[in-house]
Amino acid sequence: MKRELKVSKDCQNPEETLKELKLGYINLADGFFDLAQTNFDLVILADPYNADAFWGLMLCKCQIRDENVLSSNATLYKNIIFLKEYQNALLYADEMQKAIFNDLLSEILKVNAGDNY
């Protein structure tokens, strides 16, 4: 992952929480989804509005190691935008995070725009 992970200013212990968040993404990249989920859950306990942690939980739920596959497999992951983890990630994201998340999901959003449910 090349983007900067963030914790909020109101976080109980920003330094430790950021370490836990980074560890979650390392475990995610290694395919240790259960461990990554635990990391992200701990981050949310310390920082309940952490968009990166909710985004990580969404990736865990879908067992996605690399968030860049979201663009290349849009039809496979088209239901991801209906997950509460995705919705919380967007709800708590700052403008830069929203731009990154929407960019990663741009193809999925296009697929969903064309579907008639």
C-alpha positions as a Markdown table, in Angstrom:
| # | Residue | x | y | z |
|---|---|---|---|---|
| 1 | Met | 0.0 | 0.0 | 0.0 |
| 2 | Lys | 1.4 | 3.3 | -1.0 |
| 3 | Arg | -1.1 | 5.7 | 0.6 |
| 4 | Glu | -0.7 | 7.3 | 4.0 |
| 5 | Leu | -2.8 | 5.8 | 6.7 |
| 6 | Lys | -4.3 | 8.2 | 9.3 |
| 7 | Val | -5.7 | 8.2 | 12.8 |
| 8 | Ser | -7.8 | 11.1 | 14.1 |
| 9 | Lys | -6.6 | 13.8 | 16.4 |
| 10 | Asp | -9.1 | 12.6 | 19.0 |
| 11 | Cys | -7.7 | 9.1 | 19.1 |
| 12 | Gln | -6.8 | 7.8 | 22.6 |
| 13 | Asn | -3.3 | 6.7 | 21.7 |
| 14 | Pro | -2.4 | 7.8 | 18.2 |
| 15 | Glu | 1.0 | 6.3 | 17.9 |
| 16 | Glu | 0.0 | 2.8 | 19.0 |
| 17 | Thr | -3.2 | 3.0 | 17.0 |
| 18 | Leu | -1.3 | 3.9 | 13.9 |
| 19 | Lys | 1.0 | 0.9 | 14.5 |
| 20 | Glu | -2.0 | -1.4 | 14.8 |
| 21 | Leu | -3.5 | 0.1 | 11.6 |
| 22 | Lys | -0.3 | -0.5 | 9.7 |
| 23 | Leu | -0.1 | -4.1 | 11.1 |
| 24 | Gly | -3.6 | -4.7 | 9.9 |
| 25 | Tyr | -2.7 | -3.7 | 6.3 |
| 26 | Ile | 0.5 | -5.9 | 6.5 |
| 27 | Asn | -1.6 | -8.9 | 7.7 |
| 28 | Leu | -4.1 | -8.1 | 5.0 |
| 29 | Ala | -1.4 | -8.1 | 2.3 |
| 30 | Asp | -0.1 | -11.4 | 3.6 |
| 31 | Gly | -3.6 | -13.0 | 3.4 |
| 32 | Phe | -4.0 | -13.2 | 7.2 |
| 33 | Phe | -7.6 | -11.9 | 7.1 |
| 34 | Asp | -8.6 | -13.0 | 10.6 |
| 35 | Leu | -5.5 | -11.3 | 12.1 |
| 36 | Ala | -6.1 | -8.2 | 10.0 |
| 37 | Gln | -9.7 | -8.0 | 11.1 |
| 38 | Thr | -8.6 | -8.2 | 14.7 |
| 39 | Asn | -6.1 | -5.3 | 14.1 |
| 40 | Phe | -8.8 | -3.2 | 12.4 |
| 41 | Asp | -11.3 | -3.9 | 15.2 |
| 42 | Leu | -8.7 | -2.8 | 17.8 |
| 43 | Val | -8.1 | 0.4 | 15.8 |
| 44 | Ile | -11.8 | 1.1 | 15.8 |
| 45 | Leu | -12.0 | 0.6 | 19.6 |
| 46 | Ala | -9.3 | 3.3 | 20.0 |
| 47 | Asp | -10.5 | 5.5 | 17.1 |
| 48 | Pro | -14.2 | 4.8 | 16.3 |
| 49 | Tyr | -14.3 | 7.0 | 13.2 |
| 50 | Asn | -11.2 | 5.7 | 11.5 |
| 51 | Ala | -12.0 | 5.4 | 7.8 |
| 52 | Asp | -8.9 | 3.4 | 7.0 |
| 53 | Ala | -9.8 | 0.8 | 9.6 |
| 54 | Phe | -13.3 | 0.4 | 8.1 |
| 55 | Trp | -11.9 | 0.2 | 4.6 |
| 56 | Gly | -9.5 | -2.5 | 5.9 |
| 57 | Leu | -12.5 | -4.4 | 7.4 |
| 58 | Met | -14.3 | -4.2 | 4.1 |
| 59 | Leu | -11.2 | -5.7 | 2.3 |
| 60 | Cys | -11.0 | -8.5 | 5.0 |
| 61 | Lys | -14.7 | -9.3 | 4.6 |
| 62 | Cys | -14.2 | -9.8 | 0.8 |
| 63 | Gln | -10.8 | -11.4 | 1.4 |
| 64 | Ile | -9.0 | -8.9 | -0.8 |
| 65 | Arg | -5.3 | -8.6 | -0.2 |
| 66 | Asp | -4.6 | -5.8 | -2.7 |
| 67 | Glu | -7.2 | -3.0 | -3.0 |
| 68 | Asn | -6.1 | -2.3 | -6.5 |
| 69 | Val | -7.9 | -5.5 | -7.7 |
| 70 | Leu | -11.2 | -3.5 | -7.1 |
| 71 | Ser | -10.6 | -1.7 | -10.4 |
| 72 | Ser | -9.6 | -4.8 | -12.3 |
| 73 | Asn | -12.5 | -7.0 | -11.1 |
| 74 | Ala | -15.4 | -4.6 | -11.0 |
| 75 | Thr | -18.1 | -7.1 | -11.7 |
| 76 | Leu | -16.8 | -9.6 | -9.2 |
| 77 | Tyr | -16.9 | -6.9 | -6.4 |
| 78 | Lys | -19.9 | -4.9 | -7.6 |
| 79 | Asn | -21.8 | -5.5 | -4.3 |
| 80 | Ile | -19.0 | -4.1 | -2.2 |
| 81 | Ile | -20.6 | -0.6 | -2.1 |
| 82 | Phe | -23.5 | -2.0 | -0.1 |
| 83 | Leu | -21.4 | -3.2 | 2.8 |
| 84 | Lys | -21.7 | -1.3 | 6.0 |
| 85 | Glu | -17.9 | -1.2 | 6.3 |
| 86 | Tyr | -17.7 | 0.6 | 2.9 |
| 87 | Gln | -20.4 | 3.0 | 3.9 |
| 88 | Asn | -18.6 | 3.8 | 7.2 |
| 89 | Ala | -15.3 | 4.2 | 5.5 |
| 90 | Leu | -16.8 | 6.9 | 3.2 |
| 91 | Leu | -18.8 | 8.5 | 6.1 |
| 92 | Tyr | -15.7 | 9.0 | 8.2 |
| 93 | Ala | -13.2 | 9.7 | 5.4 |
| 94 | Asp | -11.7 | 13.1 | 4.8 |
| 95 | Glu | -11.7 | 14.6 | 1.3 |
| 96 | Met | -8.4 | 13.0 | 0.3 |
| 97 | Gln | -9.5 | 9.5 | 1.6 |
| 98 | Lys | -12.8 | 9.8 | -0.2 |
| 99 | Ala | -11.0 | 10.7 | -3.4 |
| 100 | Ile | -8.7 | 7.6 | -3.0 |
| 101 | Phe | -11.6 | 5.3 | -2.1 |
| 102 | Asn | -13.8 | 6.5 | -5.0 |
| 103 | Asp | -10.8 | 6.2 | -7.4 |
| 104 | Leu | -10.3 | 2.6 | -6.3 |
| 105 | Leu | -14.0 | 1.9 | -6.8 |
| 106 | Ser | -14.5 | 3.9 | -9.9 |
| 107 | Glu | -15.0 | 0.9 | -12.1 |
| 108 | Ile | -17.4 | -0.7 | -9.6 |
| 109 | Leu | -19.4 | 2.5 | -9.4 |
| 110 | Lys | -19.7 | 2.5 | -13.3 |
| 111 | Val | -20.8 | -1.2 | -13.3 |
| 112 | Asn | -23.5 | -0.4 | -10.6 |
| 113 | Ala | -24.7 | 2.7 | -12.5 |
| 114 | Gly | -25.5 | 0.5 | -15.5 |
| 115 | Asp | -27.3 | -2.2 | -13.5 |
| 116 | Asn | -31.1 | -2.1 | -13.1 |
| 117 | Tyr | -32.0 | -3.6 | -9.8 |
